[in-house]
Structure formats: C-alpha cells, structure tokens
Amino acid sequence: MSEQFSIQPEKVSTHAHLAQVGGAARVVSASGGEFQPSPHENIAQQKKIANAAPLGLAEFALTTFVLSLINLGARKVHEPNLVVALAFGYGGLVQLSAGMWEMAIGNTFGATALSSYGGFWLSFAVVLTPAFNIVDSYTDKTTGVSDFGQVFALYLWAWFIFTTLCMLLTLRSTVAFASLFIVLDLAFLCLALAEQNGSAALQKAGGAFGLVAAILAWYNMFAGMADSTNFWFNIPVSHLPWSEKKKAERSRV
C-alpha cells in the first residue's frame, strides 16, 4: 500500500485509523493476514501494537444490536435480561480493555470513548442484576408504584450529554464515524424521553436509532480491520468536507 494508506497506530487517532480512503476503492490481494498459514515468522520481534479501536467498536456494536432489537420488540421479546451477559462480558469488560489499549498508544479520544462506553455497559448490567436490588429499591412496597423509570431517565440523560460531547469531537473526521455518534446520540435522547414519559413509541424509536448505530459501528470496525493482508480493497470512509484531511486533499489539487 502507498504511504497515503499506511497506518501508524502510535501516531493517529481513532477516526484516523478508520479513515483509509476518500475516493475509489483500491484493489489489493487478500489473505488471512497473520492468521494465514505460511512459513514461521517471529511476530513478537516485530514489536507491533494493534489498533484496538475496531475491537471496541465490535463490542459496542454487538451489545447495542441485541438491546436495540429488544427495545423494538423483535420476536415479541421485551425483557432485556439476556443483555446482562453481553453487558458484563463483551460490551463491558472487553470494551473497557480496548479503551485501555487505546490509552497505551496515546489516543485520548479512543481511550475516553471506549472506556466510558465499556463502563456504561457494566453499569447497565449492574442495574439489571437482581442481586444489587436497584430496580426494586425504587418501588413503593405499599402501593407497588415504581419510580425507577424516572431515575433511569436521569441515567440516560447523563449518557446523552456525554455522547453529545463525543459527537462534537467527531465532526472533523469521517462520514461513517461522525454518523455513528450522531445516531447514537439520538438513540440516547429517545430512550431518555421514553423512560421519562413512559412512551412505548419513543422506546421503539430509540431501538431503531440504536440498531442503526450498531450497524454503523460494525461498518467502522470492518473499515478499521480491512487491509491488504486480509481483504481485496479498502472500505470507503470518506472524510467530511471541512476535515483537515479533505482540506489537505483540496490544497494539492
């Protein structure tokens, strides 16, 4: 690959990892990368640090996908209990680990975003775990009336604020990466309003936005993983017109 498409993990940010091409796809040979059977090479001696962003995006995408389908009432399922396992193990613990590796390569945005959303899934799992007695603690034992929806709305509003701040920091990156945070922000907004107002329609809207966010996260993940060692061409993730990359391209014309 030319220097234009090379990735130096220790020098670039999350969205730079995912911003490989701005125009037509470049056809290259494909193989299984380092998993491909080949003569032995001492990988450890290469002293490479992998890009942890696709791993974090994969975990976020899968956990969000399952929860969003439940919010939409797919297959007539409405209880989010199954998500507890994903939220603890995949979306939580592994995504938190990916955030720590982003910190190791000096990517402040990637470390903050991935670690925080890993914490989101862990805390969400704690809320849904009966042993912590969080949901039941907001139920009046005399009347049976629960205030959990109102306090859970506050929780979601807080994550909406955090996601908005992250989204603002993606507006000079790529179309795919910025779109992910915009749609995710709308998902948190709808779900917060749904809990606050007890609206099934808003919950489904939040589920729909969450589903789109999951698909966009998978797309960004695939773009960050695909290269000349494992795929035939680079995945298009065009830069936004006002991004530094796009400005630099225009200045060379």
C-alpha positions as CSV (number, residue, x, y, z in Angstrom):
1,M,0.0,0.0,0.0
2,S,1.2,3.5,-0.6
3,E,2.3,5.8,2.2
4,Q,-1.1,7.6,1.9
5,F,-2.9,4.5,3.2
6,S,-0.4,3.3,5.8
7,I,-1.4,3.2,9.5
8,Q,0.9,4.1,12.3
9,P,-1.1,3.2,15.5
10,E,1.1,5.2,17.8
11,K,0.6,8.5,15.9
12,V,-3.0,8.6,14.8
13,S,-6.4,8.9,16.4
14,T,-9.4,6.5,16.3
15,H,-11.1,8.2,13.4
16,A,-7.8,8.3,11.6
17,H,-7.5,4.6,12.0
18,L,-10.8,4.3,10.2
19,A,-10.2,6.9,7.5
20,Q,-8.3,4.9,5.0
21,V,-9.7,6.2,1.7
22,G,-11.6,9.1,0.5
23,G,-12.4,8.0,-3.1
24,A,-12.4,4.9,-5.1
25,A,-11.6,1.5,-3.6
26,R,-8.1,0.2,-4.3
27,V,-7.9,-3.4,-5.3
28,V,-5.2,-5.4,-3.5
29,S,-4.5,-9.1,-2.9
30,A,-6.3,-10.7,0.1
31,S,-5.3,-13.4,2.6
32,G,-5.7,-14.3,6.2
33,G,-3.1,-11.8,7.4
34,E,-1.0,-13.2,10.2
35,F,-3.6,-16.0,10.7
36,Q,-2.8,-17.3,7.2
37,P,-0.7,-20.5,7.2
38,S,2.8,-19.5,6.0
39,P,6.4,-20.0,6.8
40,H,7.1,-19.2,10.5
41,E,7.8,-15.6,11.4
42,N,8.6,-14.3,14.8
43,I,5.7,-11.9,15.2
44,A,6.8,-10.8,18.7
45,Q,10.1,-9.4,17.3
46,Q,8.1,-7.0,15.1
47,K,7.1,-5.1,18.2
48,K,3.8,-4.0,16.7
49,I,0.8,-2.6,18.7
50,A,-2.5,-3.4,17.1
51,N,-5.3,-0.8,16.6
52,A,-7.7,-1.5,19.5
53,A,-10.5,0.7,18.0
54,P,-12.1,-2.0,15.8
55,L,-12.2,-4.3,18.9
56,G,-14.0,-1.7,20.9
57,L,-16.4,-0.9,18.1
58,A,-17.2,-4.6,17.6
59,E,-18.2,-5.0,21.2
60,F,-20.3,-1.8,21.2
61,A,-22.0,-2.8,18.0
62,L,-23.0,-6.4,19.1
63,T,-24.3,-5.4,22.5
64,T,-26.2,-2.4,21.2
65,F,-27.6,-4.5,18.4
66,V,-29.1,-7.1,20.8
67,L,-30.5,-4.4,23.2
68,S,-32.0,-2.4,20.3
69,L,-33.8,-5.4,18.9
70,I,-35.3,-6.0,22.4
71,N,-36.3,-2.3,22.5
72,L,-38.0,-2.8,19.2
73,G,-39.9,-5.8,20.5
74,A,-38.3,-8.2,17.9
75,R,-39.6,-11.8,18.2
76,K,-42.0,-10.5,20.8
77,V,-39.2,-10.2,23.3
78,H,-39.4,-7.2,25.7
79,E,-37.2,-8.1,28.7
80,P,-33.5,-7.1,28.5
81,N,-32.2,-9.8,30.8
82,L,-30.1,-11.5,28.1
83,V,-28.2,-8.3,27.6
84,V,-26.8,-8.6,31.1
85,A,-24.4,-11.3,30.0
86,L,-23.2,-9.3,27.0
87,A,-23.0,-6.1,29.0
88,F,-20.8,-7.7,31.6
89,G,-18.6,-9.8,29.4
90,Y,-18.4,-8.3,25.9
91,G,-19.7,-4.7,25.8
92,G,-18.3,-4.1,29.3
93,L,-15.1,-5.8,30.2
94,V,-13.7,-6.3,26.8
95,Q,-14.6,-2.8,25.6
96,L,-13.0,-1.4,28.7
97,S,-9.9,-3.3,27.9
98,A,-9.9,-1.9,24.3
99,G,-10.1,1.6,25.8
100,M,-7.1,0.9,27.9
101,W,-5.1,-0.2,24.9
102,E,-6.1,3.0,23.1
103,M,-4.6,4.9,26.0
104,A,-1.4,2.9,25.6
105,I,-1.0,4.1,22.0
106,G,-1.7,7.7,23.0
107,N,-5.2,8.0,21.6
108,T,-7.1,10.2,24.1
109,F,-10.4,10.2,22.3
110,G,-10.4,6.4,21.7
111,A,-9.4,5.7,25.3
112,T,-12.0,8.0,26.8
113,A,-14.9,6.9,24.5
114,L,-14.3,3.2,24.5
115,S,-13.5,3.0,28.3
116,S,-16.6,5.1,29.1
117,Y,-19.0,3.0,27.0
118,G,-17.4,-0.1,28.5
119,G,-18.3,1.4,31.9
120,F,-21.8,2.2,30.5
121,W,-22.4,-1.5,29.7
122,L,-21.0,-2.6,33.0
123,S,-23.2,-0.2,35.0
124,F,-26.2,-1.1,32.9
125,A,-25.6,-4.8,33.7
126,V,-25.4,-3.9,37.4
127,V,-28.7,-2.1,37.2
128,L,-30.4,-5.2,35.7
129,T,-28.8,-7.6,38.1
130,P,-31.3,-8.5,40.9
131,A,-28.6,-9.0,43.5
132,F,-27.9,-5.3,43.5
133,N,-31.6,-4.6,44.2
134,I,-31.5,-1.3,42.2
135,V,-34.8,-1.7,40.3
136,D,-36.8,-2.9,43.3
137,S,-35.4,-0.2,45.6
138,Y,-37.5,2.4,43.7
139,T,-40.7,0.5,44.2
140,D,-43.1,1.6,47.0
141,K,-43.8,-1.6,48.9
142,T,-47.2,-0.3,50.0
143,T,-48.6,0.9,46.7
144,G,-46.4,-1.1,44.3
145,V,-45.8,2.1,42.3
146,S,-42.2,2.3,40.9
147,D,-40.2,5.5,40.3
148,F,-37.4,3.6,38.5
149,G,-38.4,4.9,35.1
150,Q,-37.8,8.5,36.3
151,V,-34.4,7.8,37.8
152,F,-33.3,5.7,34.9
153,A,-34.2,8.6,32.6
154,L,-31.7,10.7,34.6
155,Y,-29.1,8.0,33.9
156,L,-29.8,8.1,30.2
157,W,-29.8,11.9,30.1
158,A,-26.3,11.8,31.6
159,W,-25.1,9.5,28.8
160,F,-26.9,11.7,26.2
161,I,-24.8,14.6,27.4
162,F,-21.6,12.6,27.3
163,T,-22.4,11.3,23.8
164,T,-23.1,14.8,22.6
165,L,-19.7,16.0,23.7
166,C,-18.0,13.0,22.0
167,M,-20.1,13.6,18.9
168,L,-18.9,17.2,18.6
169,L,-15.3,15.8,18.5
170,T,-16.1,13.6,15.5
171,L,-17.3,16.3,13.2
172,R,-13.9,16.8,11.6
173,S,-13.4,13.1,11.0
174,T,-15.2,10.8,8.5
175,V,-18.8,10.5,7.4
176,A,-19.1,7.0,8.8
177,F,-17.5,7.8,12.2
178,A,-19.4,11.1,12.8
179,S,-22.7,9.4,11.7
180,L,-22.2,6.7,14.3
181,F,-22.1,9.2,17.2
182,I,-24.9,11.4,15.8
183,V,-27.3,8.4,15.5
184,L,-26.1,7.1,19.0
185,D,-26.9,10.5,20.4
186,L,-30.4,10.3,19.0
187,A,-30.8,6.8,20.5
188,F,-30.0,8.1,24.0
189,L,-32.3,11.1,23.5
190,C,-35.3,8.9,22.6
191,L,-34.6,6.3,25.3
192,A,-34.3,9.0,28.0
193,L,-37.6,10.6,26.9
194,A,-39.2,7.2,26.7
195,E,-38.3,6.4,30.3
196,Q,-39.3,9.9,31.5
197,N,-42.7,9.8,29.8
198,G,-43.4,6.0,29.7
199,S,-43.7,6.1,26.0
200,A,-43.5,2.8,24.1
201,A,-43.3,4.7,20.7
202,L,-40.2,6.6,21.9
203,Q,-38.6,3.4,23.2
204,K,-39.1,1.8,19.7
205,A,-37.6,5.0,18.1
206,G,-34.6,4.6,20.5
207,G,-34.3,1.0,19.5
208,A,-34.4,1.9,15.8
209,F,-31.7,4.5,16.2
210,G,-29.7,2.1,18.3
211,L,-29.9,-0.5,15.6
212,V,-28.6,1.9,13.0
213,A,-25.8,2.9,15.4
214,A,-24.8,-0.8,15.8
215,I,-24.7,-1.2,12.0
216,L,-22.5,1.9,11.7
217,A,-20.2,0.7,14.4
218,W,-19.8,-2.6,12.6
219,Y,-19.0,-0.7,9.4
220,N,-16.4,1.4,11.1
221,M,-15.0,-1.8,12.7
222,F,-14.7,-3.5,9.4
223,A,-13.1,-0.4,7.8
224,G,-10.5,-0.4,10.6
225,M,-9.7,-4.1,10.2
226,A,-9.7,-4.5,6.4
227,D,-6.3,-4.0,4.8
228,S,-4.1,-5.6,2.1
229,T,-3.4,-8.7,4.2
230,N,-7.0,-9.8,4.6
231,F,-9.3,-8.1,2.1
232,W,-9.4,-7.2,-1.6
233,F,-9.9,-3.4,-1.3
234,N,-10.1,-0.6,1.2
235,I,-13.5,0.2,2.7
236,P,-14.8,3.7,1.8
237,V,-15.0,6.0,4.8
238,S,-14.9,9.4,3.1
239,H,-13.8,12.4,5.1
240,L,-16.2,15.3,5.9
241,P,-15.7,18.3,3.6
242,W,-14.3,20.5,6.4
243,S,-12.0,17.9,7.9
244,E,-8.2,18.5,7.8
245,K,-7.7,15.5,5.5
246,K,-10.2,16.9,3.0
247,K,-8.7,20.4,3.2
248,A,-5.2,18.9,2.5
249,E,-6.6,17.0,-0.5
250,R,-8.1,20.2,-2.0
251,S,-4.9,22.1,-1.4
252,R,-2.9,19.6,-3.5
253,V,-5.3,19.9,-6.5
